[in-house]
Structures are given as structure tokens and as C-alpha cells.
Amino acid sequence: MWVLLFAGLAVLALACEGGGTAGPAPSGAAMSMAALGDSVTTAFSSCLAPAPCPRNSWSTGDGTRVDSHYRRLRKANPGLRGHNAAEDRARADALAGQARTAVTAKAAYVTVLIGANDACRPTIADMTPVDTFRRQVDDALAVLKQGLPQARILVVSVPDIYHLWEIGRTRDVAVKAWSFGICQALLAAPTSTAPADTARRKAFRERIDAYNTQLVAACKAYGARCKDDGGAAHRVAFSLDMVSAQDFFHPNAAGQNALAKATWLGTPDW
């Protein structure tokens, strides 16, 4: 009798898994999603302190102030679990390790937002070279493809950090905050109009554009289960009331909400 019972359970389990040939749809049967990235995805400085505040994350946040991807998916799947593997100050070289965390979590939907810290270095020369950035992104996607072949992957563009300089350079409070060393490749001497400073900012902007080009290409190379956001995150026109009043750099809850809305492509069933 016990043999027949266990045999029946085994057949049922195979039926529920679709025989291993088809992945679950994240809006229904999928029970896990994961977020890879940096301090934007940890929602750093979006609460009262200059620290991570994952409940406000545009991707996996479970708080009430941000209509995150997690909250949108959870409406159809109350059992969904969110795993935020992002790390403050992470660059693309940390992405493969984060991807392994997503594999361990058996995520069916994975968001990737990386690149800001590769550009936000002390100098232009310190920025991650474009080919190195691409290789590191490819390495992370390879981990996901091998470990989570049925998962849906969303690759998000790097936000337009240059725009923050444009809107904040005339505000004393923002200039003061930036003087403590944040993103100096762009934000050093923010009020200077010297040719060298203008050229530095132009080089920074071009590097972000190059990273975004490579993110799209890396996702395309991954295959049909990867989608990019079509530059949606980069097009979010942040205002100063959408970033932290502490560093005038990281998105606050309003900024996180704007990112969530812009990057939501609907139920990830591609």
C-alpha cells in the first residue's frame, strides 16, 4: 500500500512540474523572485537613515509606499517570496555571486539593475571598461541560464545620473551633499564650467550610454527568456524631490515608485 502511495505522489510531483520541460508563470505558480544589483535596488537612503531600506525597493519591496514588481506579482500570487540579493556599492563584478543567490532561491523571475557604481568612481580612469562590464554581465547571466533555465530575466537600464547633476548643480544643498565624495567621476566640482570638468562629465554620460547598450546586447544574447526595459529606467526624469534629501543621489520612495512603474513590463510570461 505504501509503495502505491509513494508512486502516486511521484507521478503527481512530475505532473505539477510539467515533466521539467516548462517553467512556471511568475504571476501564478511561481513562488520566488529575486533582485540583483546595487544600492538603487536595496533602496539605500529611502527611509530615514543613510542605510538600505529593502521594503522600498522598486523590485522586491514589500512596503506600502512603493508599488514594486513584487507587490504587483503578489496580487495574483499571494505566496510569492522575494529575495533581494543586491548589495550597496556593488559593481558588475559582484553580479555573478548575486546570481548564485538567485539560483539557490529558485527564483522564477529575476531583475537586474547594475552599472551606476561602475561609472561612479573617483575618476574617469577608474570606471569599469565597457568590455569588462559586458563580460561580467554575461558571466552573471550565464549563471542564471545554467541554474534557472526556465526563469524570466528583466535587465534594467542604468538611470540617467547625469540628469541629477543637471538639476542639482544650482542647489546649494545638493552641491554640499555631493562634496562628501559621492560619484566624483561626475559630481566633483559640480558648479565648475572649466573645459576639463565639462569634458569629464561628457565622458561619464557616454560611459553610462555604453553600459546601457551592452546591457541590451547581453540580454538579447541570453535568449527569449530575457527582456530589457527598452531604456525605461534611464528615461525616468528624476526631480530633486524624488531623491534622498541626505545625499541627493539615491531614489527616495517616490523615486523608487517611479522606477517600479517605468520598468514594469506586465506579467513576466515571455
Stockholm file with secondary structure:
# STOCKHOLM 1.0

chainA/1-270         MWVLLFAGLAVLALACEGGGTAGPAPSGAAMSMAALGDSVTTAFSSCLAPAPCPRNSWSTGDGTRVDSHYRRLRKANPGLRGHNAAEDRARADALAGQARTAVTAKAAYVTVLIGANDACRPTIADMTPVDTFRRQVDDALAVLKQGLPQARILVVSVPDIYHLWEIGRTRDVAVKAWSFGICQALLAAPTSTAPADTARRKAFRERIDAYNTQLVAACKAYGARCKDDGGAAHRVAFSLDMVSAQDFFHPNAAGQNALAKATWLGTPDW
#=GR chainA/1-270 SS CHHHHHHHHHHHHHHHTGGGTSCCCTTTTCCEEEEEESTTTTTTTSSSSSSCCGGGCTTTCCSSSCCCHHHHHHTTCTTCEEEECCCTTCCGGGHHHHHHHHHHTTCSEEEEECCHHHHCSSSGGGSCCHHHHHHHHHHHHHHHHHHCTTCEEEEECCCCHHHHHHHHTTCHHHHHHHTTSTTHHHHSSTTCCCHHHHHHHHHHHHHHHHHHHHHHHHHHHHCTTEEECTTHHHHCCCCGGGBCTTTSSSBCHHHHHHHHHHHCCSSCCC
#=GC SS_cons         CHHHHHHHHHHHHHHHTGGGTSCCCTTTTCCEEEEEESTTTTTTTSSSSSSCCGGGCTTTCCSSSCCCHHHHHHTTCTTCEEEECCCTTCCGGGHHHHHHHHHHTTCSEEEEECCHHHHCSSSGGGSCCHHHHHHHHHHHHHHHHHHCTTCEEEEECCCCHHHHHHHHTTCHHHHHHHTTSTTHHHHSSTTCCCHHHHHHHHHHHHHHHHHHHHHHHHHHHHCTTEEECTTHHHHCCCCGGGBCTTTSSSBCHHHHHHHHHHHCCSSCCC
//
